């Protein structure tokens, strides 16, 4: 494999969130919404997902770095990837939490004169 082929492969894995979404989803086993996980993602705390991606053996270090960069730029990308296989109702319940966190951030950033 030459460098050009390897770089293309790394990029494809890093850009394609489907591989990550297939392997790593929110634990929806008991039907309870994991508000803490949503808050961590919303707040930019991706450590458990970074570690899972790195330890999985599915991603090169460059691909993990690309995932991290994309999540830092857009935390909702990780949130959406983790819910890709969730049913519509579960997705809506999680989206309500995400939207509430967005609203709280907006409210906290408003300065009163």
N, CA, C and O atoms as CSV, one atom per row, in Angstrom:
chain,resi,resn,atom,element,x,y,z
A,1,UNK,N,N,0.848,-1.179,0.000
A,1,UNK,CA,C,0.000,0.000,0.000
A,1,UNK,C,C,0.888,1.235,0.000
A,1,UNK,O,O,1.802,1.356,0.816
A,2,UNK,N,N,0.620,2.123,-0.894
A,2,UNK,CA,C,1.420,3.343,-0.915
A,2,UNK,C,C,0.773,4.412,-0.035
A,2,UNK,O,O,-0.351,4.240,0.436
A,3,UNK,N,N,1.479,5.497,0.180
A,3,UNK,CA,C,1.011,6.560,1.063
A,3,UNK,C,C,-0.300,7.156,0.585
A,3,UNK,O,O,-1.183,7.451,1.390
A,4,UNK,N,N,-0.427,7.331,-0.718
A,4,UNK,CA,C,-1.639,7.917,-1.262
A,4,UNK,C,C,-2.856,7.041,-0.958
A,4,UNK,O,O,-3.911,7.564,-0.598
A,5,UNK,N,N,-2.731,5.734,-1.096
A,5,UNK,CA,C,-3.836,4.830,-0.792
A,5,UNK,C,C,-4.175,4.875,0.694
A,5,UNK,O,O,-5.349,4.921,1.062
A,6,UNK,N,N,-3.156,4.862,1.548
A,6,UNK,CA,C,-3.404,4.878,2.980
A,6,UNK,C,C,-4.109,6.164,3.382
A,6,UNK,O,O,-5.065,6.125,4.156
A,7,UNK,N,N,-3.657,7.295,2.874
A,7,UNK,CA,C,-4.278,8.566,3.229
A,7,UNK,C,C,-5.727,8.590,2.790
A,7,UNK,O,O,-6.580,9.091,3.522
A,8,UNK,N,N,-6.031,8.059,1.607
A,8,UNK,CA,C,-7.411,8.030,1.142
A,8,UNK,C,C,-8.263,7.182,2.080
A,8,UNK,O,O,-9.381,7.567,2.421
A,9,UNK,N,N,-7.747,6.048,2.492
A,9,UNK,CA,C,-8.481,5.163,3.391
A,9,UNK,C,C,-8.732,5.838,4.737
A,9,UNK,O,O,-9.843,5.781,5.264
A,10,UNK,N,N,-7.714,6.470,5.288
A,10,UNK,CA,C,-7.877,7.152,6.566
A,10,UNK,C,C,-8.945,8.227,6.471
A,10,UNK,O,O,-9.785,8.362,7.361
A,11,UNK,N,N,-8.909,8.982,5.399
A,11,UNK,CA,C,-9.876,10.038,5.208
A,11,UNK,C,C,-11.280,9.470,5.083
A,11,UNK,O,O,-12.223,10.013,5.658
A,12,UNK,N,N,-11.423,8.394,4.346
A,12,UNK,CA,C,-12.748,7.797,4.165
A,12,UNK,C,C,-13.323,7.344,5.499
A,12,UNK,O,O,-14.507,7.551,5.763
A,13,UNK,N,N,-12.503,6.731,6.338
A,13,UNK,CA,C,-12.989,6.275,7.644
A,13,UNK,C,C,-13.318,7.469,8.529
A,13,UNK,O,O,-14.342,7.476,9.212
A,14,UNK,N,N,-12.452,8.479,8.519
A,14,UNK,CA,C,-12.654,9.630,9.387
A,14,UNK,C,C,-13.883,10.430,8.978
A,14,UNK,O,O,-14.629,10.906,9.834
A,15,UNK,N,N,-14.094,10.579,7.695
A,15,UNK,CA,C,-15.201,11.390,7.218
A,15,UNK,C,C,-16.512,10.618,7.293
A,15,UNK,O,O,-17.569,11.212,7.502
A,16,UNK,N,N,-16.452,9.310,7.125
A,16,UNK,CA,C,-17.652,8.497,7.104
A,16,UNK,C,C,-18.071,8.141,8.521
A,16,UNK,O,O,-17.561,7.182,9.101
A,17,UNK,N,N,-19.000,8.912,9.080
A,17,UNK,CA,C,-19.481,8.655,10.428
A,17,UNK,C,C,-20.293,7.388,10.537
A,17,UNK,O,O,-20.573,6.942,11.650
A,18,UNK,N,N,-20.688,6.783,9.416
A,18,UNK,CA,C,-21.487,5.560,9.465
A,18,UNK,C,C,-20.742,4.431,10.153
A,18,UNK,O,O,-21.346,3.670,10.909
A,19,UNK,N,N,-19.443,4.305,9.909
A,19,UNK,CA,C,-18.663,3.249,10.556
A,19,UNK,C,C,-18.685,3.477,12.056
A,19,UNK,O,O,-18.910,2.542,12.825
A,20,UNK,N,N,-18.456,4.700,12.473
A,20,UNK,CA,C,-18.477,5.000,13.906
A,20,UNK,C,C,-19.870,4.755,14.467
A,20,UNK,O,O,-20.012,4.136,15.521
A,21,UNK,N,N,-20.885,5.227,13.784
A,21,UNK,CA,C,-22.259,5.087,14.265
A,21,UNK,C,C,-22.669,3.632,14.392
A,21,UNK,O,O,-23.402,3.273,15.313
A,22,UNK,N,N,-22.206,2.794,13.482
A,22,UNK,CA,C,-22.537,1.379,13.534
A,22,UNK,C,C,-21.922,0.708,14.744
A,22,UNK,O,O,-22.537,-0.174,15.343
A,23,UNK,N,N,-20.728,1.108,15.108
A,23,UNK,CA,C,-20.005,0.460,16.195
A,23,UNK,C,C,-20.318,1.048,17.568
A,23,UNK,O,O,-20.254,0.338,18.571
A,24,UNK,N,N,-20.651,2.319,17.624
A,24,UNK,CA,C,-20.806,2.992,18.901
A,24,UNK,C,C,-22.117,3.760,18.929
A,24,UNK,O,O,-22.260,4.777,18.250
A,25,UNK,N,N,-23.061,3.284,19.701
A,25,UNK,CA,C,-24.333,3.973,19.845
A,25,UNK,C,C,-24.569,4.250,21.315
A,25,UNK,O,O,-23.910,3.669,22.177
A,26,UNK,N,N,-25.496,5.125,21.598
A,26,UNK,CA,C,-25.866,5.348,22.990
A,26,UNK,C,C,-26.521,4.080,23.505
A,26,UNK,O,O,-27.228,3.401,22.760
A,27,UNK,N,N,-26.297,3.755,24.758
A,27,UNK,CA,C,-26.891,2.569,25.358
A,27,UNK,C,C,-28.374,2.837,25.565
A,27,UNK,O,O,-28.759,3.574,26.473
A,28,UNK,N,N,-29.199,2.240,24.724
A,28,UNK,CA,C,-30.638,2.454,24.789
A,28,UNK,C,C,-31.360,1.228,25.348
A,28,UNK,O,O,-32.572,1.086,25.189
A,29,UNK,N,N,-30.607,0.348,26.000
A,29,UNK,CA,C,-31.132,-0.931,26.445
A,29,UNK,C,C,-32.365,-0.860,27.314
A,29,UNK,O,O,-33.315,-1.609,27.084
A,30,UNK,N,N,-32.385,0.019,28.311
A,30,UNK,CA,C,-33.513,0.048,29.236
A,30,UNK,C,C,-34.567,1.076,28.854
A,30,UNK,O,O,-35.565,1.227,29.560
A,31,UNK,N,N,-34.365,1.778,27.762
A,31,UNK,CA,C,-35.342,2.751,27.300
A,31,UNK,C,C,-35.229,4.108,27.974
A,31,UNK,O,O,-35.904,5.057,27.576
A,32,UNK,N,N,-34.386,4.209,28.987
A,32,UNK,CA,C,-34.196,5.482,29.672
A,32,UNK,C,C,-33.300,6.398,28.837
A,32,UNK,O,O,-32.349,5.940,28.204
A,33,UNK,N,N,-33.610,7.676,28.842
A,33,UNK,CA,C,-32.794,8.654,28.144
A,33,UNK,C,C,-31.570,8.958,28.995
A,33,UNK,O,O,-31.696,9.233,30.188
A,34,UNK,N,N,-30.399,8.911,28.398
A,34,UNK,CA,C,-29.150,9.177,29.112
A,34,UNK,C,C,-28.819,10.661,28.997
A,34,UNK,O,O,-28.019,11.079,28.159
A,35,UNK,N,N,-29.452,11.437,29.858
A,35,UNK,CA,C,-29.272,12.889,29.837
A,35,UNK,C,C,-27.811,13.271,30.073
A,35,UNK,O,O,-27.304,14.214,29.466
A,36,UNK,N,N,-27.140,12.532,30.957
A,36,UNK,CA,C,-25.733,12.831,31.247
A,36,UNK,C,C,-24.870,12.724,29.990
A,36,UNK,O,O,-24.002,13.564,29.755
A,37,UNK,N,N,-25.111,11.692,29.186
A,37,UNK,CA,C,-24.336,11.525,27.949
A,37,UNK,C,C,-24.590,12.692,27.000
A,37,UNK,O,O,-23.661,13.205,26.376
A,38,UNK,N,N,-25.843,13.106,26.894
A,38,UNK,CA,C,-26.171,14.231,26.019
A,38,UNK,C,C,-25.484,15.491,26.520
A,38,UNK,O,O,-24.931,16.255,25.729
A,39,UNK,N,N,-25.515,15.712,27.826
A,39,UNK,CA,C,-24.863,16.894,28.391
A,39,UNK,C,C,-23.353,16.868,28.156
A,39,UNK,O,O,-22.750,17.897,27.852
A,40,UNK,N,N,-22.745,15.688,28.299
A,40,UNK,CA,C,-21.298,15.588,28.069
A,40,UNK,C,C,-20.968,15.913,26.609
A,40,UNK,O,O,-20.040,16.676,26.340
A,41,UNK,N,N,-21.710,15.348,25.684
A,41,UNK,CA,C,-21.459,15.619,24.259
A,41,UNK,C,C,-21.689,17.092,23.961
A,41,UNK,O,O,-20.863,17.735,23.312
A,42,UNK,N,N,-22.802,17.623,24.431
A,42,UNK,CA,C,-23.140,19.027,24.188
A,42,UNK,C,C,-22.050,19.949,24.730
A,42,UNK,O,O,-21.738,20.980,24.134
A,43,UNK,N,N,-21.476,19.560,25.871
A,43,UNK,CA,C,-20.432,20.366,26.498
A,43,UNK,C,C,-19.038,20.122,25.943
A,43,UNK,O,O,-18.075,20.749,26.386
A,44,UNK,N,N,-18.920,19.214,24.974
A,44,UNK,CA,C,-17.626,18.966,24.344
A,44,UNK,C,C,-16.772,17.924,25.036
A,44,UNK,O,O,-15.569,17.850,24.783
A,45,UNK,N,N,-17.368,17.110,25.909
A,45,UNK,CA,C,-16.628,16.042,26.593
A,45,UNK,C,C,-16.832,14.742,25.814
A,45,UNK,O,O,-17.836,14.051,25.985
A,46,UNK,N,N,-15.857,14.421,24.953
A,46,UNK,CA,C,-15.967,13.253,24.070
A,46,UNK,C,C,-15.047,12.115,24.487
A,46,UNK,O,O,-14.891,11.140,23.752
A,47,UNK,N,N,-14.439,12.234,25.661
A,47,UNK,CA,C,-13.387,11.284,26.051
A,47,UNK,C,C,-13.788,9.817,25.901
A,47,UNK,O,O,-13.011,9.022,25.371
A,48,UNK,N,N,-14.982,9.444,26.357
A,48,UNK,CA,C,-15.335,8.024,26.285
A,48,UNK,C,C,-15.476,7.538,24.851
A,48,UNK,O,O,-15.176,6.380,24.561
A,49,UNK,N,N,-15.925,8.395,23.955
A,49,UNK,CA,C,-16.081,7.997,22.551
A,49,UNK,C,C,-14.748,8.027,21.813
A,49,UNK,O,O,-14.509,7.216,20.918
A,50,UNK,N,N,-13.881,8.962,22.191
A,50,UNK,CA,C,-12.535,8.983,21.613
A,50,UNK,C,C,-11.802,7.709,22.008
A,50,UNK,O,O,-11.180,7.053,21.173
A,51,UNK,N,N,-11.883,7.366,23.287
A,51,UNK,CA,C,-11.212,6.158,23.766
A,51,UNK,C,C,-11.788,4.908,23.090
A,51,UNK,O,O,-11.038,4.009,22.710
A,52,UNK,N,N,-13.102,4.851,22.940
A,52,UNK,CA,C,-13.733,3.696,22.291
A,52,UNK,C,C,-13.267,3.569,20.845
A,52,UNK,O,O,-12.970,2.469,20.379
A,53,UNK,N,N,-13.203,4.691,20.137
A,53,UNK,CA,C,-12.758,4.659,18.743
A,53,UNK,C,C,-11.295,4.226,18.658
A,53,UNK,O,O,-10.933,3.411,17.809
A,54,UNK,N,N,-10.459,4.772,19.539
A,54,UNK,CA,C,-9.029,4.451,19.516
A,54,UNK,C,C,-8.773,2.988,19.874
A,54,UNK,O,O,-7.915,2.344,19.270
A,55,UNK,N,N,-9.503,2.465,20.841
A,55,UNK,CA,C,-9.292,1.088,21.293
A,55,UNK,C,C,-9.935,0.046,20.380
A,55,UNK,O,O,-9.603,-1.137,20.454
A,56,UNK,N,N,-10.839,0.478,19.534
A,56,UNK,CA,C,-11.570,-0.478,18.696
A,56,UNK,C,C,-10.679,-1.170,17.674
A,56,UNK,O,O,-10.957,-2.294,17.256
A,57,UNK,N,N,-9.612,-0.495,17.277
A,57,UNK,CA,C,-8.755,-1.048,16.237
A,57,UNK,C,C,-9.295,-0.799,14.840
A,57,UNK,O,O,-8.672,-1.201,13.858
A,58,UNK,N,N,-10.437,-0.147,14.735
A,58,UNK,CA,C,-11.055,0.132,13.442
A,58,UNK,C,C,-10.552,1.423,12.811
A,58,UNK,O,O,-10.707,1.640,11.609
A,59,UNK,N,N,-9.955,2.268,13.624
A,59,UNK,CA,C,-9.555,3.591,13.155
A,59,UNK,C,C,-8.063,3.797,13.363
A,59,UNK,O,O,-7.517,3.428,14.403
A,60,UNK,N,N,-7.417,4.376,12.390
A,60,UNK,CA,C,-6.020,4.757,12.546
A,60,UNK,C,C,-5.945,5.960,13.491
A,60,UNK,O,O,-6.957,6.623,13.719
A,61,UNK,N,N,-4.783,6.246,14.033
A,61,UNK,CA,C,-4.658,7.448,14.866
A,61,UNK,C,C,-5.079,8.725,14.122
A,61,UNK,O,O,-5.655,9.635,14.719
A,62,UNK,N,N,-4.789,8.782,12.827
A,62,UNK,CA,C,-5.183,9.952,12.030
A,62,UNK,C,C,-6.701,10.034,11.896
A,62,UNK,O,O,-7.271,11.124,11.930
A,63,UNK,N,N,-7.350,8.890,11.746
A,63,UNK,CA,C,-8.808,8.877,11.633
A,63,UNK,C,C,-9.452,9.288,12.946
A,63,UNK,O,O,-10.440,10.022,12.950
A,64,UNK,N,N,-8.901,8.820,14.060
A,64,UNK,CA,C,-9.415,9.226,15.375
A,64,UNK,C,C,-9.247,10.728,15.544
A,64,UNK,O,O,-10.159,11.407,16.016
A,65,UNK,N,N,-8.089,11.247,15.161
A,65,UNK,CA,C,-7.845,12.689,15.257
A,65,UNK,C,C,-8.844,13.474,14.402
A,65,UNK,O,O,-9.321,14.534,14.807
A,66,UNK,N,N,-9.151,12.948,13.231
A,66,UNK,CA,C,-10.126,13.613,12.358
A,66,UNK,C,C,-11.528,13.579,12.971
A,66,UNK,O,O,-12.273,14.554,12.880
A,67,UNK,N,N,-11.883,12.453,13.593
A,67,UNK,CA,C,-13.175,12.380,14.286
A,67,UNK,C,C,-13.243,13.412,15.401
A,67,UNK,O,O,-14.227,14.141,15.526
A,68,UNK,N,N,-12.193,13.469,16.204
A,68,UNK,CA,C,-12.145,14.418,17.321
A,68,UNK,C,C,-12.280,15.848,16.812
A,68,UNK,O,O,-13.038,16.641,17.371
A,69,UNK,N,N,-11.551,16.174,15.760
A,69,UNK,CA,C,-11.626,17.528,15.209
A,69,UNK,C,C,-13.038,17.837,14.726
A,69,UNK,O,O,-13.546,18.934,14.960
A,70,UNK,N,N,-13.673,16.884,14.058
A,70,UNK,CA,C,-15.027,17.134,13.556
A,70,UNK,C,C,-16.005,17.298,14.715
A,70,UNK,O,O,-16.927,18.108,14.626
A,71,UNK,N,N,-15.823,16.540,15.808
A,71,UNK,CA,C,-16.716,16.666,16.963
A,71,UNK,C,C,-16.485,17.984,17.689
A,71,UNK,O,O,-17.430,18.587,18.198
A,72,UNK,N,N,-15.238,18.431,17.740
A,72,UNK,CA,C,-14.954,19.710,18.382
A,72,UNK,C,C,-15.588,20.852,17.601
A,72,UNK,O,O,-16.077,21.819,18.184
A,73,UNK,N,N,-15.577,20.733,16.287
A,73,UNK,CA,C,-16.181,21.768,15.445
A,73,UNK,C,C,-17.699,21.705,15.482
A,73,UNK,O,O,-18.375,22.728,15.366
A,74,UNK,N,N,-18.234,20.492,15.645
A,74,UNK,CA,C,-19.681,20.304,15.619
A,74,UNK,C,C,-20.063,19.130,16.525
A,74,UNK,O,O,-20.203,18.005,16.044
A,75,UNK,N,N,-20.232,19.377,17.835
A,75,UNK,CA,C,-20.565,18.292,18.752
A,75,UNK,C,C,-21.836,17.531,18.355
A,75,UNK,O,O,-21.987,16.354,18.682
A,76,UNK,N,N,-22.724,18.194,17.666
A,76,UNK,CA,C,-23.972,17.533,17.270
A,76,UNK,C,C,-23.717,16.412,16.264
A,76,UNK,O,O,-24.552,15.519,16.116
A,77,UNK,N,N,-22.588,16.443,15.577
A,77,UNK,CA,C,-22.244,15.364,14.643
A,77,UNK,C,C,-22.084,14.042,15.394
A,77,UNK,O,O,-22.542,13.002,14.920
A,78,UNK,N,N,-21.441,14.074,16.554
A,78,UNK,CA,C,-21.315,12.864,17.375
A,78,UNK,C,C,-22.678,12.459,17.900
A,78,UNK,O,O,-23.040,11.284,17.837
A,79,UNK,N,N,-23.427,13.393,18.408
A,79,UNK,CA,C,-24.780,13.138,18.915
A,79,UNK,C,C,-25.634,12.446,17.854
A,79,UNK,O,O,-26.277,11.433,18.129
A,80,UNK,N,N,-25.635,12.997,16.642
A,80,UNK,CA,C,-26.421,12.415,15.547
A,80,UNK,C,C,-25.914,11.027,15.167
A,80,UNK,O,O,-26.709,10.128,14.893
A,81,UNK,N,N,-24.597,10.850,15.150
A,81,UNK,CA,C,-24.027,9.545,14.795
A,81,UNK,C,C,-24.440,8.472,15.800
A,81,UNK,O,O,-24.724,7.336,15.420
A,82,UNK,N,N,-24.472,8.830,17.070
A,82,UNK,CA,C,-24.835,7.863,18.097
A,82,UNK,C,C,-26.304,7.476,18.045
A,82,UNK,O,O,-26.696,6.428,18.558
A,83,UNK,N,N,-27.106,8.318,17.428
A,83,UNK,CA,C,-28.551,8.046,17.346
A,83,UNK,C,C,-28.991,7.545,15.977
A,83,UNK,O,O,-30.189,7.415,15.726
A,84,UNK,N,N,-28.058,7.267,15.101
A,84,UNK,CA,C,-28.412,6.922,13.724
A,84,UNK,C,C,-29.319,5.692,13.635
A,84,UNK,O,O,-30.153,5.613,12.733
A,85,UNK,N,N,-29.174,4.735,14.550
A,85,UNK,CA,C,-29.997,3.528,14.508
A,85,UNK,C,C,-31.174,3.565,15.472
A,85,UNK,O,O,-31.903,2.580,15.595
A,86,UNK,N,N,-31.370,4.689,16.156
A,86,UNK,CA,C,-32.466,4.803,17.119
A,86,UNK,C,C,-33.795,4.976,16.389
A,86,UNK,O,O,-33.849,5.510,15.282
A,87,UNK,N,N,-34.856,4.514,17.031
A,87,UNK,CA,C,-36.179,4.702,16.444
A,87,UNK,C,C,-36.573,6.181,16.535
A,87,UNK,O,O,-35.942,6.962,17.248
A,88,UNK,N,N,-37.604,6.539,15.815
A,88,UNK,CA,C,-38.009,7.940,15.698
A,88,UNK,C,C,-38.350,8.563,17.056
A,88,UNK,O,O,-37.962,9.699,17.329
A,89,UNK,N,N,-39.068,7.831,17.902
A,89,UNK,CA,C,-39.457,8.369,19.200
A,89,UNK,C,C,-38.243,8.611,20.095
A,89,UNK,O,O,-38.158,9.640,20.766
A,90,UNK,N,N,-37.313,7.673,20.104
A,90,UNK,CA,C,-36.086,7.839,20.892
A,90,UNK,C,C,-35.305,9.044,20.393
A,90,UNK,O,O,-34.813,9.848,21.186
A,91,UNK,N,N,-35.194,9.165,19.077
A,91,UNK,CA,C,-34.480,10.310,18.505
A,91,UNK,C,C,-35.139,11.611,18.941
A,91,UNK,O,O,-34.442,12.564,19.289
A,92,UNK,N,N,-36.457,11.667,18.929
A,92,UNK,CA,C,-37.163,12.889,19.344
A,92,UNK,C,C,-36.919,13.204,20.813
A,92,UNK,O,O,-36.730,14.366,21.170
A,93,UNK,N,N,-36.921,12.180,21.673
A,93,UNK,CA,C,-36.687,12.411,23.097
A,93,UNK,C,C,-35.292,12.980,23.327
A,93,UNK,O,O,-35.117,13.903,24.122
A,94,UNK,N,N,-34.304,12.430,22.633
A,94,UNK,CA,C,-32.948,12.944,22.773
A,94,UNK,C,C,-32.820,14.346,22.167
A,94,UNK,O,O,-32.110,15.192,22.709
A,95,UNK,N,N,-33.489,14.586,21.071
A,95,UNK,CA,C,-33.435,15.904,20.428
A,95,UNK,C,C,-34.018,16.980,21.343
A,95,UNK,O,O,-33.539,18.114,21.345
A,96,UNK,N,N,-35.034,16.639,22.108
A,96,UNK,CA,C,-35.627,17.593,23.057
A,96,UNK,C,C,-34.586,18.010,24.086
A,96,UNK,O,O,-34.487,19.189,24.428
A,97,UNK,N,N,-33.812,17.056,24.577
A,97,UNK,CA,C,-32.762,17.378,25.553
A,97,UNK,C,C,-31.703,18.265,24.916
A,97,UNK,O,O,-31.275,19.257,25.506
A,98,UNK,N,N,-31.277,17.899,23.695
A,98,UNK,CA,C,-30.258,18.700,22.997
A,98,UNK,C,C,-30.746,20.136,22.806
A,98,UNK,O,O,-30.012,21.089,23.070
A,99,UNK,N,N,-31.986,20.282,22.348
A,99,UNK,CA,C,-32.542,21.619,22.119
A,99,UNK,C,C,-32.645,22.416,23.415
A,99,UNK,O,O,-32.404,23.623,23.425
A,100,UNK,N,N,-33.006,21.740,24.517
A,100,UNK,CA,C,-33.079,22.419,25.813
A,100,UNK,C,C,-31.697,22.913,26.247
A,100,UNK,O,O,-31.566,24.004,26.801
A,101,UNK,N,N,-30.683,22.111,25.995
A,101,UNK,CA,C,-29.313,22.535,26.323
A,101,UNK,C,C,-28.894,23.722,25.458
A,101,UNK,O,O,-28.239,24.645,25.944
A,102,UNK,N,N,-29.271,23.701,24.172
A,102,UNK,CA,C,-28.996,24.857,23.306
A,102,UNK,C,C,-29.684,26.102,23.849
A,102,UNK,O,O,-29.083,27.175,23.905
A,103,UNK,N,N,-30.960,25.957,24.253
A,103,UNK,CA,C,-31.712,27.092,24.784
A,103,UNK,C,C,-31.085,27.614,26.072
A,103,UNK,O,O,-31.022,28.824,26.287
A,104,UNK,N,N,-30.620,26.703,26.931
A,104,UNK,CA,C,-29.982,27.110,28.188
A,104,UNK,C,C,-28.699,27.875,27.903
A,104,UNK,O,O,-28.412,28.872,28.566
A,105,UNK,N,N,-27.923,27.419,26.919
A,105,UNK,CA,C,-26.698,28.128,26.544
A,105,UNK,C,C,-27.013,29.522,26.037
A,105,UNK,O,O,-26.316,30.479,26.371
A,106,UNK,N,N,-28.061,29.642,25.231
A,106,UNK,CA,C,-28.470,30.935,24.696
A,106,UNK,C,C,-28.907,31.852,25.819
A,106,UNK,O,O,-28.533,33.024,25.855
A,107,UNK,N,N,-29.700,31.319,26.736
A,107,UNK,CA,C,-30.196,32.111,27.866
A,107,UNK,C,C,-29.049,32.588,28.743
A,107,UNK,O,O,-29.036,33.743,29.170
A,108,UNK,N,N,-28.072,31.703,29.021
A,108,UNK,CA,C,-26.947,32.066,29.872
A,108,UNK,C,C,-26.026,33.086,29.233
A,108,UNK,O,O,-25.334,33.823,29.936
A,109,UNK,N,N,-26.009,33.138,27.904
A,109,UNK,CA,C,-25.108,34.054,27.229
A,109,UNK,C,C,-25.709,35.451,27.026
A,109,UNK,O,O,-25.013,36.367,26.588
A,110,UNK,N,N,-26.980,35.611,27.338
A,110,UNK,CA,C,-27.635,36.911,27.182
A,110,UNK,C,C,-27.210,37.801,28.339
A,110,UNK,O,O,-27.286,37.413,29.505
A,111,UNK,N,N,-26.771,38.978,28.000
A,111,UNK,CA,C,-26.389,39.940,29.032
A,111,UNK,C,C,-27.519,40.945,29.216
A,111,UNK,O,O,-28.092,41.463,28.257
A,112,UNK,N,N,-27.807,41.192,30.454
A,112,UNK,CA,C,-28.856,42.185,30.759
A,112,UNK,C,C,-28.222,43.522,31.097
A,112,UNK,O,O,-27.220,43.595,31.809
A,113,UNK,N,N,-28.819,44.562,30.579
A,113,UNK,CA,C,-28.267,45.906,30.809
A,113,UNK,C,C,-28.815,46.490,32.084
A,113,UNK,O,O,-28.468,47.613,32.448
